[in-house]
Amino acid sequence: MTTYQQAIADRFDEFGWELFPCDDVDAWWADDTWRLRSVWVPRGREVYLTFLVDPQADIHHRKPGESVWAVKASAARPTQWQQEGSEYVLDFGSGWKDRLPELFSNLERLRHEHAV
């Protein structure tokens, strides 16, 4: 698990999420995809976190966890690396840890926005 992933995973309990197995997105731009399930109301609501590969990375020689530049939160499994609709992207540039509350705020929004 990368530093980014660990920092995010460490806060799942605090914000009412648990990690569930997910098949990886078979795309050059997705390093890893996590399926999260809400343990808070609405219980069982699922969202996805996809760790995005830098489009300028050498994808043929890249190892898992390398050249990850951002994480994308989405209500459904993403179909492209670019941000669409109500998706949220947190880049891992300077100060990314200070912006983690933004990521969890957007996960909360997705939890309620797409509740059935």
C-alpha positions as CSV (number, residue, x, y, z in Angstrom):
1,M,0.0,0.0,0.0
2,T,1.4,3.4,-0.9
3,T,1.7,6.4,1.4
4,Y,-1.3,8.0,-0.2
5,Q,-3.4,4.9,0.1
6,Q,-2.5,4.3,3.7
7,A,-3.3,7.9,4.7
8,I,-6.7,7.6,3.1
9,A,-7.5,4.1,4.4
10,D,-6.5,5.2,8.0
11,R,-9.5,7.5,8.0
12,F,-12.2,5.1,6.7
13,D,-13.5,4.3,10.2
14,E,-13.7,8.0,11.1
15,F,-15.9,8.7,8.2
16,G,-18.1,5.6,8.1
17,W,-16.5,3.6,5.2
18,E,-15.2,0.1,4.9
19,L,-13.1,-1.3,2.0
20,F,-14.5,-4.2,-0.1
21,P,-12.8,-6.2,-2.8
22,C,-13.1,-4.8,-6.3
23,D,-11.9,-5.9,-9.7
24,D,-9.3,-3.5,-11.1
25,V,-10.3,-1.2,-13.9
26,D,-8.4,-2.6,-16.9
27,A,-7.0,0.7,-18.2
28,W,-3.6,2.3,-18.3
29,W,-4.7,5.3,-16.2
30,A,-6.0,3.3,-13.2
31,D,-3.3,2.0,-10.8
32,D,-5.8,0.6,-8.3
33,T,-9.5,0.9,-7.7
34,W,-11.2,0.5,-4.3
35,R,-14.8,-0.1,-3.6
36,L,-16.0,1.5,-0.4
37,R,-19.3,0.6,1.3
38,S,-21.0,2.9,3.8
39,V,-21.5,1.7,7.3
40,W,-23.4,4.9,8.1
41,V,-26.8,5.9,6.8
42,P,-27.5,5.2,4.0
43,R,-25.9,2.0,5.0
44,G,-24.5,-0.2,2.2
45,R,-24.1,2.7,-0.3
46,E,-21.1,2.1,-2.5
47,V,-18.6,4.5,-4.0
48,Y,-15.2,4.0,-5.8
49,L,-11.8,5.4,-5.3
50,T,-9.5,5.1,-8.3
51,F,-5.8,5.9,-8.0
52,L,-4.8,7.6,-11.3
53,V,-1.6,7.2,-13.2
54,D,0.2,10.2,-14.5
55,P,-0.7,10.5,-18.3
56,Q,3.0,11.3,-19.0
57,A,4.3,8.2,-17.2
58,D,6.1,5.5,-19.1
59,I,3.2,3.0,-18.7
60,H,5.2,0.1,-20.3
61,H,7.9,0.2,-17.5
62,R,5.8,1.5,-14.6
63,K,5.4,-0.7,-11.6
64,P,2.2,-0.8,-9.5
65,G,2.0,2.2,-7.2
66,E,4.5,4.2,-9.3
67,S,3.6,7.5,-11.0
68,V,0.2,7.9,-9.2
69,W,-0.7,11.5,-9.3
70,A,-4.3,11.6,-7.9
71,V,-7.2,9.7,-6.5
72,K,-10.7,10.0,-8.0
73,A,-13.9,9.5,-6.0
74,S,-16.9,8.4,-8.0
75,A,-20.4,6.9,-7.5
76,A,-19.7,4.3,-10.2
77,R,-16.7,2.6,-11.6
78,P,-14.9,5.2,-13.7
79,T,-14.7,4.8,-17.4
80,Q,-12.0,7.4,-18.0
81,W,-9.3,9.2,-16.1
82,Q,-10.7,12.7,-16.6
83,Q,-13.1,14.0,-14.1
84,E,-16.8,13.7,-15.1
85,G,-20.0,15.0,-13.5
86,S,-20.1,14.6,-9.8
87,E,-16.7,12.9,-9.5
88,Y,-14.0,14.5,-7.4
89,V,-10.2,14.4,-7.9
90,L,-7.6,15.0,-5.2
91,D,-4.2,15.5,-6.7
92,F,-1.2,14.4,-4.7
93,G,0.7,17.6,-5.2
94,S,2.0,19.8,-2.4
95,G,-0.3,19.9,0.7
96,W,-2.4,16.9,-0.4
97,K,-2.7,15.7,3.2
98,D,-4.2,19.0,4.2
99,R,-6.9,18.4,1.5
100,L,-7.9,15.0,2.7
101,P,-11.0,16.4,4.4
102,E,-12.2,17.6,1.0
103,L,-11.9,14.0,-0.3
104,F,-14.0,12.7,2.6
105,S,-16.5,15.6,2.3
106,N,-17.0,14.6,-1.4
107,L,-17.4,10.9,-0.4
108,E,-20.1,12.0,2.0
109,R,-21.8,14.0,-0.8
110,L,-21.7,10.9,-3.0
111,R,-23.0,8.7,-0.2
112,H,-26.2,10.8,0.0
113,E,-26.5,12.1,-3.6
114,H,-26.8,8.6,-5.1
115,A,-28.7,6.9,-2.3
116,V,-31.6,4.7,-3.5
